[in-house]
Amino acid sequence: MAAAQGRLSDGTGGMDEARDGGEADRHSRSTAPPAFRAAVEALRSSRLRPQIEVEQTKAPQRLAPYAYALEATVVDGDQDLADGRLVLLHDPEGHDAWRGTFRLVTLVRAELEPEMAADPLLPDVCWSWLTGALQARGLSYGEPSGTVTRASSHYFGGLSERPAASQIEIRASWTPREGLGGVPDTAAHLTSWCDLLAQVAGLPPAGPGDASVVTLPQRRDPQAR
């Protein structure tokens, strides 16, 4: 797959409904239930492949009482191969559609090579990458749902010299099963999500116990971007 065009600017459903400023996010975390704080801390302390740059981003405020969001880019030198966003939602009262108190929501996208874009089985393959990434790490989850969208752009007039481009986009959500203390294994789900990103980007799979991992960096000041 070719490089994705730029960083994420759109949302997955309501994923872009975020408040301005970080003060509300900090207040939300400080007053959040222990299960949510533990799930977030597991995400923040995860160790990931060095080709995947991950940082905290503003979380949507209207999807659940508590939310935490990460944004990731698969990088090869100065080229972005794929990008995505992962949002952890928590409703202590539970949610009928989730069949649980936690939900993971994601958007993943990358540009496609022309021959891959023409494959009629591509949407099914991309969805199997998501479910396969979760199953490969033995994760228990439920209520998966989502869409796989393939889009093509053709340029005309003053832009006619640009080659046609195709992009794949995976929007999905699933319920991570809760473990001890009502906390899901969010670190393992994040690792599986990064496996999906790597596969969409065309990277070789990381072997079990791969030492080439780095600690998830702390959030950068948005003004520094």
C-alpha positions as CSV (number, residue, x, y, z in Angstrom):
1,M,0.0,0.0,0.0
2,A,1.1,3.5,-0.7
3,A,1.4,6.4,1.7
4,A,-1.7,7.7,3.3
5,Q,-2.5,11.4,2.6
6,G,-1.8,13.4,5.7
7,R,-3.1,12.9,9.3
8,L,-6.6,12.2,10.3
9,S,-9.0,15.0,10.0
10,D,-12.4,13.2,9.8
11,G,-14.1,11.1,12.4
12,T,-15.6,7.7,12.9
13,G,-19.2,8.4,13.6
14,G,-19.0,11.0,16.4
15,M,-15.3,10.6,17.0
16,D,-14.5,14.2,16.1
17,E,-17.0,15.7,18.6
18,A,-14.2,16.9,21.0
19,R,-14.1,19.9,23.2
20,D,-11.4,22.5,22.8
21,G,-8.7,22.6,25.3
22,G,-7.2,19.8,27.5
23,E,-8.5,21.0,30.9
24,A,-11.8,19.2,30.5
25,D,-10.0,16.0,29.6
26,R,-7.7,16.2,32.6
27,H,-10.7,16.8,34.9
28,S,-12.6,13.9,33.4
29,R,-9.7,11.5,34.1
30,S,-9.2,12.7,37.6
31,T,-12.9,12.0,38.5
32,A,-13.3,8.8,36.4
33,P,-14.1,5.4,38.0
34,P,-11.1,3.3,38.9
35,A,-11.8,0.8,36.1
36,F,-11.5,3.5,33.5
37,R,-8.4,5.0,35.0
38,A,-6.8,1.5,35.1
39,A,-7.7,0.9,31.4
40,V,-6.3,4.3,30.4
41,E,-3.1,3.7,32.3
42,A,-2.6,0.4,30.5
43,L,-2.9,2.2,27.2
44,R,-0.4,4.9,28.2
45,S,2.2,2.3,29.4
46,S,1.9,0.0,26.4
47,R,5.1,-0.8,24.4
48,L,4.6,-0.7,20.6
49,R,6.5,-1.2,17.4
50,P,8.9,1.7,16.6
51,Q,7.4,2.2,13.1
52,I,4.1,3.2,14.7
53,E,4.0,6.7,16.2
54,V,1.2,7.0,18.8
55,E,0.1,10.0,20.8
56,Q,-2.9,11.0,22.8
57,T,-5.5,13.2,21.1
58,K,-8.7,14.9,22.1
59,A,-11.4,12.4,22.8
60,P,-15.1,12.8,21.7
61,Q,-17.3,14.0,24.6
62,R,-20.8,12.8,23.5
63,L,-20.3,9.1,22.9
64,A,-19.9,8.0,26.5
65,P,-19.5,9.5,30.0
66,Y,-15.7,8.8,29.8
67,A,-13.5,8.6,26.8
68,Y,-9.8,8.4,25.9
69,A,-8.3,8.7,22.4
70,L,-5.1,7.8,20.6
71,E,-3.9,8.7,17.2
72,A,-1.3,6.7,15.3
73,T,0.7,6.9,12.1
74,V,2.8,4.1,10.5
75,V,6.0,5.7,9.4
76,D,8.8,4.5,7.0
77,G,11.5,7.2,6.8
78,D,9.7,10.4,5.9
79,Q,6.7,8.5,4.4
80,D,3.4,7.9,6.2
81,L,2.1,4.5,5.2
82,A,-1.2,4.4,7.2
83,D,-2.9,6.2,10.0
84,G,-5.7,5.7,12.5
85,R,-7.5,6.6,15.6
86,L,-8.5,4.4,18.6
87,V,-11.0,5.6,21.1
88,L,-11.8,3.9,24.4
89,L,-15.3,4.6,25.7
90,H,-16.7,3.8,29.2
91,D,-20.1,3.9,30.6
92,P,-20.2,2.6,34.2
93,E,-24.0,2.0,33.9
94,G,-23.5,-0.3,30.9
95,H,-24.7,0.1,27.3
96,D,-27.3,-2.2,25.7
97,A,-25.7,-2.0,22.3
98,W,-22.2,-2.7,23.7
99,R,-23.3,-5.5,26.0
100,G,-20.7,-4.2,28.4
101,T,-19.3,-1.1,30.0
102,F,-16.4,-0.5,27.7
103,R,-16.2,0.0,23.9
104,L,-13.3,0.4,21.5
105,V,-14.0,2.5,18.3
106,T,-11.5,2.8,15.5
107,L,-10.8,4.4,12.2
108,V,-7.9,3.1,10.1
109,R,-7.0,4.2,6.5
110,A,-4.3,3.9,3.9
111,E,-3.8,4.5,0.2
112,L,-3.8,1.5,-2.1
113,E,-1.7,0.4,-5.0
114,P,-3.9,0.2,-8.2
115,E,-3.8,-3.6,-8.4
116,M,-4.9,-4.0,-4.8
117,A,-7.7,-1.5,-5.2
118,A,-9.1,-3.5,-8.0
119,D,-9.4,-6.7,-6.0
120,P,-13.2,-7.3,-5.4
121,L,-12.4,-9.3,-2.2
122,L,-10.5,-6.4,-0.6
123,P,-13.2,-5.3,1.8
124,D,-13.6,-8.8,3.2
125,V,-9.9,-9.2,3.5
126,C,-9.5,-5.9,5.4
127,W,-12.3,-6.9,7.8
128,S,-10.6,-10.2,8.4
129,W,-7.4,-8.4,9.2
130,L,-9.2,-6.6,12.1
131,T,-10.8,-9.8,13.6
132,G,-7.7,-11.8,12.9
133,A,-5.5,-9.3,14.8
134,L,-7.7,-9.7,17.8
135,Q,-7.9,-13.5,17.6
136,A,-4.2,-13.9,17.0
137,R,-3.5,-12.5,20.5
138,G,-6.3,-14.6,22.1
139,L,-8.4,-11.6,23.0
140,S,-12.0,-12.0,24.0
141,Y,-14.4,-9.5,22.5
142,G,-18.0,-9.1,21.5
143,E,-20.5,-7.2,19.3
144,P,-18.1,-6.3,16.5
145,S,-19.5,-4.0,13.8
146,G,-18.1,-1.7,11.2
147,T,-17.6,-0.8,7.6
148,V,-14.8,-1.1,5.0
149,T,-14.9,1.7,2.4
150,R,-12.9,1.8,-0.8
151,A,-12.7,5.2,-2.6
152,S,-11.1,6.4,-5.8
153,S,-10.0,9.9,-6.8
154,H,-9.5,10.9,-10.5
155,Y,-8.1,14.3,-11.3
156,F,-9.0,16.7,-14.2
157,G,-8.2,20.1,-15.5
158,G,-5.3,21.8,-13.7
159,L,-4.9,18.6,-11.7
160,S,-4.9,16.2,-14.6
161,E,-1.3,15.4,-14.3
162,R,-1.9,13.7,-10.9
163,P,-2.3,9.9,-11.1
164,A,-5.6,8.4,-9.9
165,A,-5.5,7.4,-6.3
166,S,-7.4,4.9,-4.2
167,Q,-7.9,4.6,-0.4
168,I,-9.2,2.0,2.0
169,E,-10.9,3.0,5.2
170,I,-11.9,0.7,8.1
171,R,-14.3,2.0,10.6
172,A,-15.1,-0.4,13.4
173,S,-16.1,-0.9,17.0
174,W,-16.1,-3.8,19.4
175,T,-16.6,-4.6,23.1
176,P,-13.5,-5.8,25.0
177,R,-14.4,-8.3,27.6
178,E,-13.7,-7.2,31.1
179,G,-11.2,-9.0,33.3
180,L,-10.2,-8.7,36.9
181,G,-11.8,-5.7,38.6
182,G,-14.0,-5.0,35.6
183,V,-11.0,-3.8,33.5
184,P,-10.4,-5.0,30.0
185,D,-6.9,-5.8,28.7
186,T,-6.7,-2.5,26.8
187,A,-2.9,-2.9,26.4
188,A,-3.4,-6.1,24.4
189,H,-6.2,-4.6,22.4
190,L,-4.0,-1.6,21.5
191,T,-1.2,-4.0,20.4
192,S,-3.7,-5.9,18.2
193,W,-4.9,-2.6,16.7
194,C,-1.3,-1.7,15.9
195,D,-1.0,-5.2,14.3
196,L,-3.9,-4.1,12.1
197,L,-2.3,-0.8,11.3
198,A,1.0,-2.5,10.4
199,Q,-0.8,-5.0,8.1
200,V,-2.7,-2.3,6.3
201,A,0.5,-0.4,5.8
202,G,2.2,-3.5,4.4
203,L,4.7,-4.0,7.2
204,P,5.9,-7.6,8.1
205,P,4.3,-9.0,11.2
206,A,6.2,-8.6,14.5
207,G,7.2,-11.9,16.0
208,P,6.2,-13.0,19.6
209,G,8.4,-11.3,22.1
210,D,9.7,-8.9,19.5
211,A,12.3,-6.7,21.3
212,S,12.0,-3.8,18.7
213,V,9.3,-2.0,20.7
214,V,9.2,1.4,22.2
215,T,7.2,2.9,25.1
216,L,4.1,4.9,24.2
217,P,5.2,8.5,24.5
218,Q,3.4,10.9,26.7
219,R,1.1,13.5,25.1
220,R,2.7,16.4,23.4
221,D,1.4,19.9,23.9
222,P,-1.1,20.5,21.1
223,Q,0.6,23.9,20.6
224,A,3.9,22.2,19.8
225,R,2.5,20.3,16.8
